Amino acid sequence: MSEHVMICEVGPRDGLQMAKSRMETGAKCDWIAALAKAGVKEIEVGSFVPAKLIPQMADTESVVRFAKEIPGLVVVALAPNLRGAQAAVAAGAHRVSIPVSVSEGHSRANLNRAPDEQVAVVGQIVEWMESAGNPAEIEVACSTAFGCSIDGVVPEREVVRIAAALAETGVEQIGLADTVGYANPAQIKSVVRAVRREIGPALRGLHLHDTMGLGLANALAGLEVGIRDFDAALAGLGGCPFAPGASGNIVTEDLVFMLESMGFGTGIDLAALIAARRLLHEGLPAEPMHGQVAKAGIPRTYRQAA
């Protein structure tokens, strides 16, 4: 059997939050169901943030309640604070994702808090979750871990410091996010190794963007240093409204093609995944869609890993 790599589809959250128009709730649910049918086991379906800030996420509660009824699907929802985490749990999310920016500028723009203040918020959420009997998992994404379009260079030692502070709160799943897509493969390897030395197996995965065209190269670098958990978005949607210049996420279809071709199992049917693009296009007809495999077609040489 091939080694398994988990892919979490973040298009319904990270992708749609930057869309110029809103996808109707029914269309969003149909798209999520198609992704799950294609074999995607984890989907970040929305975020519990004020609708006035990100109106594309106003229906997240309804979407979570729909998605949690899909057999075998891990439903993930982003929450920036305790109130959002409580709302995510009440709606039935299986996992709550909490953003913590490493850079001061992005943290202030995105959360109106300093990085250490947001770490304290994570501690509050962990305490509440434990007092409630741990009704959902918690994961934390260290945003701008590889550079920031506001502050510029983000020192590796600061990434390690924030990751260590998060591990001390009791969080057991910590990821590193290239929020603005500035990373390169050597940097990916260096930061992953440094963080892993500090927090061990609590380092879970990578969230990569493709701003500089190095998204898949960075994913490969992550694979080479033991990462087996990646975020990606169908058709390469995405970006951050509080990170100027950030482009979309790495393309789920292209990532699946690369992994399966290399012998890593994802459990995802590539043809069915590409077919799900139709529902995305119908729901957001004006939104540009990216991806080399969808454009070229699945080659006759492709074989899904056993």
ZADO-1210 file (C-alpha; in nm, 4 decimals, padded with zeros to 6 digits):
<atoms>
<atom x="00.0000" y="00.0000" z="00.0000" code="MET" pos="1"/>
<atom x="00.1152" y="00.3531" z="-00.0732" code="SER" pos="2"/>
<atom x="00.1844" y="00.6086" z="00.1972" code="GLU" pos="3"/>
<atom x="-00.1189" y="00.8296" z="00.2596" code="HIS" pos="4"/>
<atom x="-00.1199" y="01.2079" z="00.2297" code="VAL" pos="5"/>
<atom x="-00.4185" y="01.4004" z="00.3645" code="MET" pos="6"/>
<atom x="-00.5516" y="01.6904" z="00.1614" code="ILE" pos="7"/>
<atom x="-00.7896" y="01.9367" z="00.3231" code="CYS" pos="8"/>
<atom x="-00.9939" y="02.1259" z="00.0649" code="GLU" pos="9"/>
<atom x="-01.0126" y="02.4915" z="00.1718" code="VAL" pos="10"/>
<atom x="-01.1860" y="02.6374" z="-00.1326" code="GLY" pos="11"/>
<atom x="-01.5264" y="02.6841" z="00.0360" code="PRO" pos="12"/>
<atom x="-01.3569" y="02.9056" z="00.2960" code="ARG" pos="13"/>
<atom x="-01.0234" y="03.0458" z="00.1803" code="ASP" pos="14"/>
<atom x="-01.1287" y="03.0394" z="-00.1829" code="GLY" pos="15"/>
<atom x="-01.4718" y="03.1965" z="-00.1555" code="LEU" pos="16"/>
<atom x="-01.3737" y="03.4670" z="00.0929" code="GLN" pos="17"/>
<atom x="-01.1912" y="03.6457" z="-00.1896" code="MET" pos="18"/>
<atom x="-01.4564" y="03.5913" z="-00.4575" code="ALA" pos="19"/>
<atom x="-01.5984" y="03.9068" z="-00.6116" code="LYS" pos="20"/>
<atom x="-01.9518" y="03.7744" z="-00.5723" code="SER" pos="21"/>
<atom x="-02.1291" y="03.5433" z="-00.3304" code="ARG" pos="22"/>
<atom x="-02.1984" y="03.1793" z="-00.4037" code="MET" pos="23"/>
<atom x="-02.5531" y="03.0862" z="-00.3096" code="GLU" pos="24"/>
<atom x="-02.5818" y="02.8500" z="-00.0142" code="THR" pos="25"/>
<atom x="-02.7438" y="02.5718" z="-00.2155" code="GLY" pos="26"/>
<atom x="-02.4733" y="02.5880" z="-00.4818" code="ALA" pos="27"/>
<atom x="-02.2055" y="02.5869" z="-00.2137" code="LYS" pos="28"/>
<atom x="-02.3553" y="02.2778" z="-00.0527" code="CYS" pos="29"/>
<atom x="-02.3800" y="02.0982" z="-00.3871" code="ASP" pos="30"/>
<atom x="-02.0147" y="02.1762" z="-00.4531" code="TRP" pos="31"/>
<atom x="-01.9071" y="02.0492" z="-00.1107" code="ILE" pos="32"/>
<atom x="-02.1072" y="01.7284" z="-00.1633" code="ALA" pos="33"/>
<atom x="-01.9360" y="01.6748" z="-00.4996" code="ALA" pos="34"/>
<atom x="-01.5936" y="01.7228" z="-00.3411" code="LEU" pos="35"/>
<atom x="-01.6762" y="01.4679" z="-00.0731" code="ALA" pos="36"/>
<atom x="-01.8066" y="01.2235" z="-00.3349" code="LYS" pos="37"/>
<atom x="-01.4741" y="01.2588" z="-00.5181" code="ALA" pos="38"/>
<atom x="-01.3014" y="01.1288" z="-00.2046" code="GLY" pos="39"/>
<atom x="-01.2019" y="01.4486" z="-00.0250" code="VAL" pos="40"/>
<atom x="-01.2127" y="01.3591" z="00.3460" code="LYS" pos="41"/>
<atom x="-01.1528" y="01.7015" z="00.5032" code="GLU" pos="42"/>
<atom x="-01.3158" y="02.0252" z="00.3895" code="ILE" pos="43"/>
<atom x="-01.2897" y="02.3700" z="00.5463" code="GLU" pos="44"/>
<atom x="-01.6432" y="02.4803" z="00.4691" code="VAL" pos="45"/>
<atom x="-01.6503" y="02.8353" z="00.6062" code="GLY" pos="46"/>
<atom x="-01.5559" y="03.0763" z="00.8813" code="SER" pos="47"/>
<atom x="-01.7426" y="03.2196" z="01.1773" code="PHE" pos="48"/>
<atom x="-01.6552" y="03.5845" z="01.1272" code="VAL" pos="49"/>
<atom x="-01.8773" y="03.8961" z="01.1140" code="PRO" pos="50"/>
<atom x="-02.0724" y="03.8989" z="00.7881" code="ALA" pos="51"/>
<atom x="-02.0039" y="04.2710" z="00.7462" code="LYS" pos="52"/>
<atom x="-01.6322" y="04.1925" z="00.7185" code="LEU" pos="53"/>
<atom x="-01.6527" y="03.8869" z="00.4912" code="ILE" pos="54"/>
<atom x="-02.0088" y="03.8629" z="00.3510" code="PRO" pos="55"/>
<atom x="-01.9202" y="03.5491" z="00.1518" code="GLN" pos="56"/>
<atom x="-01.9122" y="03.3616" z="00.4840" code="MET" pos="57"/>
<atom x="-02.2507" y="03.4789" z="00.6151" code="ALA" pos="58"/>
<atom x="-02.4088" y="03.1352" z="00.5627" code="ASP" pos="59"/>
<atom x="-02.1360" y="02.9321" z="00.7341" code="THR" pos="60"/>
<atom x="-02.3648" y="02.7980" z="01.0070" code="GLU" pos="61"/>
<atom x="-02.6057" y="02.6552" z="00.7476" code="SER" pos="62"/>
<atom x="-02.3216" y="02.5108" z="00.5433" code="VAL" pos="63"/>
<atom x="-02.1667" y="02.3411" z="00.8470" code="VAL" pos="64"/>
<atom x="-02.5014" y="02.1885" z="00.9424" code="ARG" pos="65"/>
<atom x="-02.5354" y="02.0516" z="00.5890" code="PHE" pos="66"/>
<atom x="-02.1792" y="01.9222" z="00.5596" code="ALA" pos="67"/>
<atom x="-02.1748" y="01.7422" z="00.8942" code="LYS" pos="68"/>
<atom x="-02.4407" y="01.5046" z="00.7600" code="GLU" pos="69"/>
<atom x="-02.2092" y="01.3813" z="00.4826" code="ILE" pos="70"/>
<atom x="-02.0797" y="01.0385" z="00.5937" code="PRO" pos="71"/>
<atom x="-01.7064" y="01.0186" z="00.6555" code="GLY" pos="72"/>
<atom x="-01.6393" y="01.3897" z="00.6028" code="LEU" pos="73"/>
<atom x="-01.4389" y="01.5894" z="00.8568" code="VAL" pos="74"/>
<atom x="-01.5985" y="01.9344" z="00.8637" code="VAL" pos="75"/>
<atom x="-01.3582" y="02.2159" z="00.9438" code="VAL" pos="76"/>
<atom x="-01.4551" y="02.5754" z="01.0210" code="ALA" pos="77"/>
<atom x="-01.2312" y="02.8725" z="01.0877" code="LEU" pos="78"/>
<atom x="-01.2873" y="03.0850" z="01.3978" code="ALA" pos="79"/>
<atom x="-01.0714" y="03.3821" z="01.5007" code="PRO" pos="80"/>
<atom x="-01.1882" y="03.3989" z="01.8638" code="ASN" pos="81"/>
<atom x="-01.3724" y="03.2173" z="02.1417" code="LEU" pos="82"/>
<atom x="-01.7139" y="03.3351" z="02.0297" code="ARG" pos="83"/>
<atom x="-01.6496" y="03.2024" z="01.6797" code="GLY" pos="84"/>
<atom x="-01.5215" y="02.8711" z="01.8152" code="ALA" pos="85"/>
<atom x="-01.8336" y="02.8306" z="02.0265" code="GLN" pos="86"/>
<atom x="-02.0509" y="02.9017" z="01.7226" code="ALA" pos="87"/>
<atom x="-01.8576" y="02.6474" z="01.5175" code="ALA" pos="88"/>
<atom x="-01.9055" y="02.3793" z="01.7819" code="VAL" pos="89"/>
<atom x="-02.2755" y="02.4644" z="01.8186" code="ALA" pos="90"/>
<atom x="-02.3218" y="02.4217" z="01.4430" code="ALA" pos="91"/>
<atom x="-02.1513" y="02.0813" z="01.4538" code="GLY" pos="92"/>
<atom x="-01.8016" y="02.1396" z="01.3140" code="ALA" pos="93"/>
<atom x="-01.5664" y="01.8498" z="01.3802" code="HIS" pos="94"/>
<atom x="-01.2579" y="02.0723" z="01.3866" code="ARG" pos="95"/>
<atom x="-01.2055" y="02.4412" z="01.4561" code="VAL" pos="96"/>
<atom x="-00.9180" y="02.6144" z="01.2789" code="SER" pos="97"/>
<atom x="-00.7762" y="02.9221" z="01.4501" code="ILE" pos="98"/>
<atom x="-00.5459" y="03.1675" z="01.2706" code="PRO" pos="99"/>
<atom x="-00.2430" y="03.3115" z="01.4495" code="VAL" pos="100"/>
<atom x="-00.0291" y="03.5472" z="01.2433" code="SER" pos="101"/>
<atom x="00.3427" y="03.5398" z="01.3109" code="VAL" pos="102"/>
<atom x="00.3971" y="03.8891" z="01.1699" code="SER" pos="103"/>
<atom x="00.2745" y="04.1913" z="01.3644" code="GLU" pos="104"/>
<atom x="00.1414" y="04.3760" z="01.0593" code="GLY" pos="105"/>
<atom x="-00.0764" y="04.0928" z="00.9339" code="HIS" pos="106"/>
<atom x="-00.1965" y="04.0104" z="01.2834" code="SER" pos="107"/>
<atom x="-00.3118" y="04.3686" z="01.3381" code="ARG" pos="108"/>
<atom x="-00.4762" y="04.3866" z="00.9941" code="ALA" pos="109"/>
<atom x="-00.6451" y="04.0473" z="01.0149" code="ASN" pos="110"/>
<atom x="-00.7347" y="04.0173" z="01.3830" code="LEU" pos="111"/>
<atom x="-00.6728" y="04.3607" z="01.5370" code="ASN" pos="112"/>
<atom x="-00.4455" y="04.1895" z="01.7897" code="ARG" pos="113"/>
<atom x="-00.0734" y="04.1344" z="01.8327" code="ALA" pos="114"/>
<atom x="00.0515" y="03.7779" z="01.7710" code="PRO" pos="115"/>
<atom x="00.1014" y="03.7074" z="02.1416" code="ASP" pos="116"/>
<atom x="-00.2474" y="03.8382" z="02.2173" code="GLU" pos="117"/>
<atom x="-00.3886" y="03.5909" z="01.9659" code="GLN" pos="118"/>
<atom x="-00.1886" y="03.3100" z="02.1263" code="VAL" pos="119"/>
<atom x="-00.3655" y="03.4008" z="02.4519" code="ALA" pos="120"/>
<atom x="-00.6998" y="03.3751" z="02.2691" code="VAL" pos="121"/>
<atom x="-00.6040" y="03.0248" z="02.1571" code="VAL" pos="122"/>
<atom x="-00.5373" y="02.9399" z="02.5213" code="GLY" pos="123"/>
<atom x="-00.8880" y="03.0583" z="02.6112" code="GLN" pos="124"/>
<atom x="-01.0389" y="02.8416" z="02.3380" code="ILE" pos="125"/>
<atom x="-00.8408" y="02.5379" z="02.4527" code="VAL" pos="126"/>
<atom x="-00.9597" y="02.5889" z="02.8109" code="GLU" pos="127"/>
<atom x="-01.3213" y="02.6306" z="02.7022" code="TRP" pos="128"/>
<atom x="-01.3042" y="02.3268" z="02.4758" code="MET" pos="129"/>
<atom x="-01.1660" y="02.1143" z="02.7601" code="GLU" pos="130"/>
<atom x="-01.4341" y="02.2369" z="03.0006" code="SER" pos="131"/>
<atom x="-01.6985" y="02.1462" z="02.7427" code="ALA" pos="132"/>
<atom x="-01.5660" y="01.7903" z="02.7093" code="GLY" pos="133"/>
<atom x="-01.3649" y="01.8476" z="02.3902" code="ASN" pos="134"/>
<atom x="-01.6604" y="01.8463" z="02.1475" code="PRO" pos="135"/>
<atom x="-01.4318" y="01.9342" z="01.8548" code="ALA" pos="136"/>
<atom x="-01.0663" y="01.9212" z="01.7588" code="GLU" pos="137"/>
<atom x="-00.8559" y="02.2377" z="01.7511" code="ILE" pos="138"/>
<atom x="-00.5935" y="02.3210" z="01.4936" code="GLU" pos="139"/>
<atom x="-00.3938" y="02.6406" z="01.4640" code="VAL" pos="140"/>
<atom x="-00.2444" y="02.7840" z="01.1477" code="ALA" pos="141"/>
<atom x="00.0657" y="03.0006" z="01.1907" code="CYS" pos="142"/>
<atom x="-00.0087" y="03.2557" z="00.9182" code="SER" pos="143"/>
<atom x="00.2671" y="03.4514" z="00.7386" code="THR" pos="144"/>
<atom x="00.5203" y="03.1925" z="00.8545" code="ALA" pos="145"/>
<atom x="00.7307" y="03.2417" z="00.5413" code="PHE" pos="146"/>
<atom x="00.6978" y="03.6135" z="00.4758" code="GLY" pos="147"/>
<atom x="00.4484" y="03.8983" z="00.4949" code="CYS" pos="148"/>
<atom x="00.3375" y="04.1518" z="00.2346" code="SER" pos="149"/>
<atom x="00.3036" y="04.4106" z="00.5133" code="ILE" pos="150"/>
<atom x="00.6124" y="04.3498" z="00.7296" code="ASP" pos="151"/>
<atom x="00.8359" y="04.1773" z="00.4769" code="GLY" pos="152"/>
<atom x="01.0786" y="03.9151" z="00.6101" code="VAL" pos="153"/>
<atom x="00.9487" y="03.7023" z="00.8979" code="VAL" pos="154"/>
<atom x="01.2422" y="03.5680" z="01.1025" code="PRO" pos="155"/>
<atom x="01.2505" y="03.1900" z="01.1390" code="GLU" pos="156"/>
<atom x="01.3155" y="03.2258" z="01.5110" code="ARG" pos="157"/>
<atom x="00.9862" y="03.4137" z="01.5459" code="GLU" pos="158"/>
<atom x="00.7963" y="03.1340" z="01.3712" code="VAL" pos="159"/>
<atom x="00.9534" y="02.8864" z="01.6124" code="VAL" pos="160"/>
<atom x="00.8690" y="03.1073" z="01.9109" code="ARG" pos="161"/>
<atom x="00.5028" y="03.1429" z="01.8172" code="ILE" pos="162"/>
<atom x="00.4707" y="02.7706" z="01.7394" code="ALA" pos="163"/>
<atom x="00.6241" y="02.6843" z="02.0766" code="ALA" pos="164"/>
<atom x="00.3894" y="02.9242" z="02.2572" code="ALA" pos="165"/>
<atom x="00.0924" y="02.7619" z="02.0833" code="LEU" pos="166"/>
<atom x="00.2104" y="02.4125" z="02.1784" code="ALA" pos="167"/>
<atom x="00.2261" y="02.5283" z="02.5401" code="GLU" pos="168"/>
<atom x="-00.1453" y="02.6133" z="02.5297" code="THR" pos="169"/>
<atom x="-00.2191" y="02.2450" z="02.4689" code="GLY" pos="170"/>
<atom x="-00.2948" y="02.2639" z="02.0973" code="VAL" pos="171"/>
<atom x="-00.1928" y="01.9359" z="01.9354" code="GLU" pos="172"/>
<atom x="-00.2321" y="02.0305" z="01.5676" code="GLN" pos="173"/>
<atom x="-00.0247" y="02.3224" z="01.4389" code="ILE" pos="174"/>
<atom x="00.0284" y="02.4114" z="01.0751" code="GLY" pos="175"/>
<atom x="00.2499" y="02.6571" z="00.8910" code="LEU" pos="176"/>
<atom x="00.0878" y="02.8871" z="00.6360" code="ALA" pos="177"/>
<atom x="00.2539" y="03.0638" z="00.3452" code="ASP" pos="178"/>
<atom x="-00.0291" y="03.3158" z="00.3514" code="THR" pos="179"/>
<atom x="00.1106" y="03.5435" z="00.0819" code="VAL" pos="180"/>
<atom x="00.2898" y="03.2800" z="-00.1254" code="GLY" pos="181"/>
<atom x="00.6442" y="03.4132" z="-00.0860" code="TYR" pos="182"/>
<atom x="00.8107" y="03.0887" z="00.0266" code="ALA" pos="183"/>
<atom x="01.0697" y="02.8897" z="-00.1643" code="ASN" pos="184"/>
<atom x="01.1513" y="02.5183" z="-00.1265" code="PRO" pos="185"/>
<atom x="01.4710" y="02.5716" z="00.0743" code="ALA" pos="186"/>
<atom x="01.2860" y="02.7991" z="00.3152" code="GLN" pos="187"/>
<atom x="01.0038" y="02.5472" z="00.3527" code="ILE" pos="188"/>
<atom x="01.2516" y="02.2782" z="00.4544" code="LYS" pos="189"/>
<atom x="01.4394" y="02.5038" z="00.6932" code="SER" pos="190"/>
<atom x="01.1334" y="02.6369" z="00.8752" code="VAL" pos="191"/>
<atom x="00.9647" y="02.2955" z="00.8975" code="VAL" pos="192"/>
<atom x="01.2780" y="02.1404" z="01.0444" code="ARG" pos="193"/>
<atom x="01.3251" y="02.4242" z="01.2945" code="ALA" pos="194"/>
<atom x="00.9643" y="02.4133" z="01.4127" code="VAL" pos="195"/>
<atom x="00.9635" y="02.0351" z="01.4350" code="ARG" pos="196"/>
<atom x="01.2758" y="02.0418" z="01.6504" code="ARG" pos="197"/>
<atom x="01.0864" y="02.2663" z="01.8911" code="GLU" pos="198"/>
<atom x="00.7356" y="02.1134" z="01.8987" code="ILE" pos="199"/>
<atom x="00.7772" y="01.7651" z="01.7512" code="GLY" pos="200"/>
<atom x="00.4695" y="01.5871" z="01.6108" code="PRO" pos="201"/>
<atom x="00.2403" y="01.8795" z="01.6966" code="ALA" pos="202"/>
<atom x="00.3543" y="02.0231" z="01.3634" code="LEU" pos="203"/>
<atom x="00.0926" y="01.8844" z="01.1311" code="ARG" pos="204"/>
<atom x="00.0863" y="02.0385" z="00.7863" code="GLY" pos="205"/>
<atom x="00.1323" y="02.3165" z="00.5328" code="LEU" pos="206"/>
<atom x="-00.1056" y="02.5732" z="00.3879" code="HIS" pos="207"/>
<atom x="00.0471" y="02.7023" z="00.0650" code="LEU" pos="208"/>
<atom x="-00.0345" y="02.9776" z="-00.1827" code="HIS" pos="209"/>
<atom x="00.0969" y="03.0093" z="-00.5360" code="ASP" pos="210"/>
<atom x="00.1682" y="03.3823" z="-00.5688" code="THR" pos="211"/>
<atom x="00.5212" y="03.3335" z="-00.7023" code="MET" pos="212"/>
<atom x="00.4444" y="03.0126" z="-00.8920" code="GLY" pos="213"/>
<atom x="00.6272" y="02.7909" z="-00.6415" code="LEU" pos="214"/>
<atom x="00.3278" y="02.6341" z="-00.4685" code="GLY" pos="215"/>
<atom x="00.3751" y="02.2759" z="-00.5901" code="LEU" pos="216"/>
<atom x="00.7532" y="02.3005" z="-00.5547" code="ALA" pos="217"/>
<atom x="00.6975" y="02.4042" z="-00.1936" code="ASN" pos="218"/>
<atom x="00.4575" y="02.1143" z="-00.1410" code="ALA" pos="219"/>
<atom x="00.7246" y="01.8777" z="-00.2750" code="LEU" pos="220"/>
<atom x="00.9778" y="02.0302" z="-00.0365" code="ALA" pos="221"/>
<atom x="00.7336" y="01.9722" z="00.2486" code="GLY" pos="222"/>
<atom x="00.6934" y="01.6098" z="00.1438" code="LEU" pos="223"/>
<atom x="01.0697" y="01.5640" z="00.1468" code="GLU" pos="224"/>
<atom x="01.0887" y="01.6737" z="00.5118" code="VAL" pos="225"/>
<atom x="00.7994" y="01.4545" z="00.6245" code="GLY" pos="226"/>
<atom x="00.4863" y="01.6677" z="00.5868" code="ILE" pos="227"/>
<atom x="00.1871" y="01.4502" z="00.5039" code="ARG" pos="228"/>
<atom x="-00.0957" y="01.7002" z="00.5424" code="ASP" pos="229"/>
<atom x="-00.1668" y="01.9840" z="00.2982" code="PHE" pos="230"/>
<atom x="-00.4355" y="02.2436" z="00.2360" code="ASP" pos="231"/>
<atom x="-00.5373" y="02.3180" z="-00.1215" code="ALA" pos="232"/>
<atom x="-00.8243" y="02.4777" z="-00.3125" code="ALA" pos="233"/>
<atom x="-01.0100" y="02.3539" z="-00.6172" code="LEU" pos="234"/>
<atom x="-00.9188" y="02.5626" z="-00.9236" code="ALA" pos="235"/>
<atom x="-00.6617" y="02.7511" z="-00.7168" code="GLY" pos="236"/>
<atom x="-00.9104" y="02.9889" z="-00.5606" code="LEU" pos="237"/>
<atom x="-00.8197" y="03.1969" z="-00.2602" code="GLY" pos="238"/>
<atom x="-00.6186" y="03.4719" z="-00.1030" code="GLY" pos="239"/>
<atom x="-00.6409" y="03.6848" z="00.2075" code="CYS" pos="240"/>
<atom x="-00.8384" y="04.0106" z="00.2240" code="PRO" pos="241"/>
<atom x="-00.5893" y="04.1387" z="00.4819" code="PHE" pos="242"/>
<atom x="-00.2714" y="04.0405" z="00.2964" code="ALA" pos="243"/>
<atom x="-00.2177" y="04.2671" z="-00.0061" code="PRO" pos="244"/>
<atom x="-00.0897" y="04.0835" z="-00.3108" code="GLY" pos="245"/>
<atom x="-00.1687" y="03.7309" z="-00.1955" code="ALA" pos="246"/>
<atom x="-00.2958" y="03.5047" z="-00.4717" code="SER" pos="247"/>
<atom x="-00.4821" y="03.1769" z="-00.4614" code="GLY" pos="248"/>
<atom x="-00.4026" y="02.8497" z="-00.2893" code="ASN" pos="249"/>
<atom x="-00.2214" y="02.5642" z="-00.4572" code="ILE" pos="250"/>
<atom x="-00.4569" y="02.3850" z="-00.6955" code="VAL" pos="251"/>
<atom x="-00.6108" y="02.0731" z="-00.5412" code="THR" pos="252"/>
<atom x="-00.6332" y="01.8926" z="-00.8746" code="GLU" pos="253"/>
<atom x="-00.2664" y="01.9548" z="-00.9575" code="ASP" pos="254"/>
<atom x="-00.1581" y="01.8523" z="-00.6073" code="LEU" pos="255"/>
<atom x="-00.3545" y="01.5271" z="-00.6290" code="VAL" pos="256"/>
<atom x="-00.2024" y="01.4555" z="-00.9710" code="PHE" pos="257"/>
<atom x="00.1492" y="01.5111" z="-00.8395" code="MET" pos="258"/>
<atom x="00.1035" y="01.3052" z="-00.5250" code="LEU" pos="259"/>
<atom x="-00.0706" y="01.0116" z="-00.6885" code="GLU" pos="260"/>
<atom x="00.1811" y="01.0076" z="-00.9747" code="SER" pos="261"/>
<atom x="00.4600" y="00.9883" z="-00.7157" code="MET" pos="262"/>
<atom x="00.2945" y="00.6922" z="-00.5457" code="GLY" pos="263"/>
<atom x="00.1353" y="00.8722" z="-00.2502" code="PHE" pos="264"/>
<atom x="-00.2275" y="00.7789" z="-00.1898" code="GLY" pos="265"/>
<atom x="-00.4797" y="01.0588" z="-00.1381" code="THR" pos="266"/>
<atom x="-00.8013" y="00.8585" z="-00.1714" code="GLY" pos="267"/>
<atom x="-00.9257" y="01.1210" z="-00.4189" code="ILE" pos="268"/>
<atom x="-01.0651" y="01.0380" z="-00.7627" code="ASP" pos="269"/>
<atom x="-00.8940" y="01.2918" z="-00.9888" code="LEU" pos="270"/>
<atom x="-01.1553" y="01.2758" z="-01.2670" code="ALA" pos="271"/>
<atom x="-01.4386" y="01.3296" z="-01.0185" code="ALA" pos="272"/>
<atom x="-01.2453" y="01.6152" z="-00.8592" code="LEU" pos="273"/>
<atom x="-01.2071" y="01.7880" z="-01.1947" code="ILE" pos="274"/>
<atom x="-01.5773" y="01.7329" z="-01.2645" code="ALA" pos="275"/>
<atom x="-01.6567" y="01.9250" z="-00.9439" code="ALA" pos="276"/>
<atom x="-01.5126" y="02.2360" z="-01.1100" code="ARG" pos="277"/>
<atom x="-01.8351" y="02.2588" z="-01.3116" code="ARG" pos="278"/>
<atom x="-02.0391" y="02.3190" z="-00.9973" code="LEU" pos="279"/>
<atom x="-01.7892" y="02.5784" z="-00.8811" code="LEU" pos="280"/>
<atom x="-01.8089" y="02.7577" z="-01.2153" code="HIS" pos="281"/>
<atom x="-02.1886" y="02.7486" z="-01.2161" code="GLU" pos="282"/>
<atom x="-02.1953" y="02.8989" z="-00.8674" code="GLY" pos="283"/>
<atom x="-01.9353" y="03.1663" z="-00.9447" code="LEU" pos="284"/>
<atom x="-01.9372" y="03.2091" z="-01.3237" code="PRO" pos="285"/>
<atom x="-01.7231" y="03.5247" z="-01.3224" code="ALA" pos="286"/>
<atom x="-01.4455" y="03.3809" z="-01.1071" code="GLU" pos="287"/>
<atom x="-01.1252" y="03.2754" z="-01.2882" code="PRO" pos="288"/>
<atom x="-01.0320" y="02.9108" z="-01.2481" code="MET" pos="289"/>
<atom x="-00.6752" y="02.7820" z="-01.2547" code="HIS" pos="290"/>
<atom x="-00.5053" y="02.4453" z="-01.2830" code="GLY" pos="291"/>
<atom x="-00.2777" y="02.2736" z="-01.5313" code="GLN" pos="292"/>
<atom x="-00.4327" y="01.9256" z="-01.5131" code="VAL" pos="293"/>
<atom x="-00.7827" y="02.0529" z="-01.5835" code="ALA" pos="294"/>
<atom x="-00.6508" y="02.2545" z="-01.8767" code="LYS" pos="295"/>
<atom x="-00.4390" y="01.9770" z="-02.0282" code="ALA" pos="296"/>
<atom x="-00.6557" y="01.6804" z="-01.9330" code="GLY" pos="297"/>
<atom x="-00.5547" y="01.3730" z="-01.7366" code="ILE" pos="298"/>
<atom x="-00.2760" y="01.2044" z="-01.9351" code="PRO" pos="299"/>
<atom x="-00.3034" y="00.8397" z="-02.0406" code="ARG" pos="300"/>
<atom x="00.0067" y="00.7666" z="-01.8328" code="THR" pos="301"/>
<atom x="-00.1673" y="00.8612" z="-01.5071" code="TYR" pos="302"/>
<atom x="-00.2211" y="00.5832" z="-01.2545" code="ARG" pos="303"/>
<atom x="-00.3774" y="00.6342" z="-00.9141" code="GLN" pos="304"/>
<atom x="-00.1591" y="00.5061" z="-00.6308" code="ALA" pos="305"/>
<atom x="-00.2701" y="00.1730" z="-00.4881" code="ALA" pos="306"/>
</atoms>
